[in-house]
Amino acid sequence: MRLEGKTCIVTGAASGIGRAMARRFAGEGANVVLADVRAEPREGGETTYHMIKGEGGKVIDVPTDITDWRQIDDLVKIAVSEFGKLDVMVNNAAIGVGKPLLDTSEEEWDRVMAVNIKGVFFGCKRAVQQMLTQDLVGDARGRLINISSQHGMICSPNDIAYGVGKAGVVYMTRQIASDYAKQGIICNAIAPGKIETGKAGPAASAEIMAYAKNRTPYPRLGRPEDVANAAVFLASDEATFITGENLMVDGGWMAN
């Protein structure tokens, strides 16, 4: 029960990594607030809300478009109204278009930037506004966890908008950590490598999977639970004197 009594918002919680983090948080005793534009998991199966409820966790579902400030504002207000505070904000929701520079339209670029950059900016800003009103607990008033990617540090094959967006998340994490550390705001990122989520689409193509296996020294690709384990640590009081970091959960991808 490492997160007992903590209130945690997870964006993009319907599927994949977001769903795994939300379930782990609930299993560790957190009050979990799910935020997504959809409820149905992209990989199929039971919704995150019903999974957590069935496992005895404390959870509410707040449908949210993270590109809309008013919806992010409402999300935080509802979380605080329901549970009294906000301890952890996980900015996980992201999209990609899977296209190189010359094939990426202005509309596609703008949409990726709206979700992957503006959405994280909104989530961080609104969470910090709330956290600064709260008392210190140990060293922290609140913790931010942003989900970046190894493709925020090296090129994202044929997906320039995604790579640029994730690079921005890494920078934003460091800036917020530096600006607000003295006020008790802790901000870190997790950079997953190739994670097998069960979702269909270009990222699950035979070509991409072969590329990822070749790049990953670990004898398997990642699982959503691998990222969730790291998120539990960064959300917990065990993560002390750690801020502004971009924690690789990549099976050695960036070492290869």
C-alpha positions in Angstrom: 0.0 0.0 0.0 2.7 2.4 -1.0 0.3 5.0 -2.3 -2.4 4.6 0.4 -4.5 7.8 0.6 -2.9 9.5 -2.3 -5.0 10.9 -5.1 -3.6 10.3 -8.6 -4.9 11.5 -11.9 -3.8 9.4 -15.0 -4.5 10.8 -18.5 -4.9 8.4 -21.3 -6.0 5.9 -18.8 -8.3 3.8 -21.0 -5.6 1.7 -22.7 -2.1 0.4 -22.6 0.4 2.0 -20.3 -2.2 4.4 -18.9 -4.4 1.5 -17.9 -1.6 -0.4 -16.3 -0.5 2.6 -14.3 -4.0 3.3 -13.1 -4.5 -0.3 -12.0 -1.2 -0.4 -10.1 -1.9 2.9 -8.4 -5.3 1.6 -7.2 -3.6 -1.7 -6.1 -1.2 0.3 -4.0 -4.1 2.1 -2.2 -4.4 5.3 -4.3 -7.6 7.1 -5.1 -7.4 7.0 -8.9 -9.0 9.5 -11.3 -9.2 8.3 -14.9 -9.0 10.9 -17.7 -9.4 9.9 -21.3 -11.5 10.9 -24.4 -12.7 7.3 -24.6 -13.6 4.6 -22.1 -13.1 1.5 -24.3 -9.5 0.1 -24.3 -7.9 0.2 -27.7 -6.6 -3.4 -27.2 -10.1 -4.6 -26.2 -11.4 -6.1 -23.0 -12.9 -4.6 -19.9 -12.7 -0.9 -19.2 -10.1 0.4 -16.8 -12.9 1.7 -14.5 -14.6 -1.7 -14.2 -11.3 -3.5 -13.8 -10.3 -1.3 -10.9 -13.8 -1.5 -9.3 -13.7 -5.3 -9.7 -10.3 -5.4 -7.9 -11.7 -3.3 -5.0 -10.0 -0.1 -5.9 -11.1 3.5 -5.4 -11.7 5.1 -8.8 -13.7 7.7 -10.6 -13.9 8.3 -14.4 -13.8 11.9 -15.7 -14.0 12.0 -19.6 -11.4 14.6 -20.6 -9.9 16.1 -23.7 -6.5 17.2 -22.5 -6.2 19.8 -25.3 -9.1 21.8 -23.7 -8.1 23.9 -20.7 -11.6 24.0 -19.3 -11.8 20.3 -19.3 -8.4 20.0 -17.5 -9.5 22.6 -15.0 -12.7 20.6 -14.4 -10.7 17.4 -14.1 -8.6 18.7 -11.2 -11.6 20.4 -9.5 -13.5 17.1 -9.6 -10.6 15.1 -8.3 -10.1 17.5 -5.4 -13.8 17.7 -4.7 -14.0 13.9 -4.5 -10.9 13.1 -2.6 -9.8 16.4 -1.0 -6.4 16.9 -2.7 -4.2 16.1 -5.7 -0.9 14.2 -4.9 0.1 12.9 -8.3 -0.5 14.0 -11.9 0.4 11.5 -14.6 0.5 13.1 -18.1 0.4 10.0 -20.2 -2.0 10.7 -23.1 -0.3 10.9 -26.5 -0.8 10.3 -30.2 1.3 9.9 -33.3 0.7 9.9 -37.1 3.5 7.7 -38.3 4.7 9.9 -41.1 8.0 11.6 -42.0 8.5 15.3 -42.5 7.3 15.6 -46.2 4.2 13.5 -45.6 3.1 15.2 -42.4 0.3 17.7 -43.0 -0.1 20.9 -41.1 -3.3 19.5 -39.5 -1.6 16.3 -38.4 1.3 18.3 -37.0 -1.0 20.6 -35.1 -3.0 17.7 -33.7 0.0 15.9 -32.4 1.4 19.1 -30.8 -2.0 19.8 -29.2 -2.1 16.4 -27.5 1.6 15.6 -26.9 2.8 19.1 -25.9 -0.1 21.4 -25.1 -2.0 18.6 -23.3 1.1 18.0 -21.0 1.5 21.7 -20.5 -2.1 22.1 -19.4 -1.9 19.0 -17.2 1.3 20.2 -15.5 0.1 23.8 -15.1 -3.3 22.9 -13.6 -1.8 20.3 -11.3 0.9 22.7 -10.0 -1.7 25.4 -9.4 -3.6 23.0 -7.1 -0.5 21.5 -5.5 0.8 24.9 -4.4 -2.3 25.4 -2.3 -1.5 22.2 -0.4 0.6 21.6 2.7 4.0 19.9 2.4 4.0 16.2 3.2 7.6 15.4 3.8 9.5 17.2 1.0 6.5 17.4 -1.4 3.3 19.2 -2.1 2.8 17.1 -5.2 4.4 15.0 -7.8 4.2 15.2 -11.6 5.0 12.2 -13.8 5.2 12.9 -17.6 5.5 10.0 -20.0 8.1 10.8 -22.6 9.9 8.2 -24.9 13.3 7.1 -26.0 12.2 8.8 -29.2 12.4 12.1 -27.5 16.1 11.7 -27.4 16.8 9.8 -30.6 15.0 10.0 -33.9 11.5 8.5 -34.2 11.5 6.5 -37.4 9.1 8.0 -39.9 7.2 10.0 -37.1 8.7 13.4 -36.8 5.8 15.0 -35.0 5.8 12.3 -32.3 9.5 12.6 -31.8 9.4 16.4 -31.5 6.5 16.2 -29.1 8.3 13.7 -26.8 11.5 15.8 -26.9 9.4 18.7 -25.7 8.0 16.6 -22.8 11.6 15.9 -21.6 12.5 19.6 -21.7 9.2 20.6 -20.0 9.9 18.1 -17.2 13.3 19.6 -16.5 12.1 23.2 -16.6 9.2 22.6 -14.2 11.4 20.6 -11.8 13.9 23.4 -11.7 11.3 26.2 -11.4 9.2 24.7 -8.6 11.5 22.4 -6.6 11.8 24.9 -3.8 8.0 25.0 -3.4 7.8 21.3 -3.0 6.8 20.3 -6.5 8.6 17.2 -7.8 8.5 16.6 -11.6 10.0 13.6 -13.3 9.4 11.7 -16.6 9.4 8.1 -17.6 10.7 7.2 -21.1 9.4 3.8 -22.2 11.1 1.8 -24.8 9.1 -0.5 -27.1 6.1 -1.6 -25.0 3.8 -4.4 -26.3 0.3 -3.1 -25.4 -1.9 -5.3 -27.6 -3.0 -2.3 -29.7 -3.2 -2.7 -33.4 -1.8 -0.2 -35.9 1.5 0.8 -37.5 3.4 0.6 -34.2 2.6 -3.1 -34.1 3.6 -3.9 -37.6 6.1 -6.7 -38.3 8.7 -4.2 -39.5 8.5 -2.0 -36.4 8.5 -5.0 -34.1 11.6 -6.4 -35.7 13.3 -3.1 -35.5 12.4 -2.8 -31.8 13.6 -6.3 -30.9 16.9 -5.6 -32.7 17.4 -2.4 -30.8 16.5 -3.8 -27.4 19.3 -5.7 -25.5 16.8 -7.1 -23.0 15.6 -10.6 -24.0 12.0 -9.4 -24.4 10.2 -6.2 -25.3 8.5 -4.1 -22.6 5.1 -4.6 -21.0 2.8 -1.9 -19.7 3.4 -3.2 -16.2 7.1 -2.4 -16.5 6.2 1.3 -16.9 3.6 1.1 -14.1 6.2 -0.3 -11.7 8.4 2.8 -12.3 5.5 5.1 -12.0 4.6 3.7 -8.6 8.1 4.4 -7.4 8.1 8.0 -8.6 4.6 8.6 -7.2 5.6 7.2 -3.8 7.4 8.8 -0.9 10.3 6.5 -1.6 11.4 8.7 -4.5 13.4 11.2 -2.5 15.9 13.8 -3.9 14.9 12.9 -7.4 13.5 15.6 -9.7 13.9 16.6 -13.3 14.9 13.1 -14.3 13.9 11.2 -17.4 13.8 7.5 -16.2 14.5 5.1 -19.0 12.3 1.9 -18.9 13.6 0.6 -22.2 15.4 -2.7 -21.7 18.7 -1.1 -22.6 17.5 0.6 -25.8 19.4 3.8 -25.2 22.5 1.9 -24.2 22.6 0.0 -27.4 
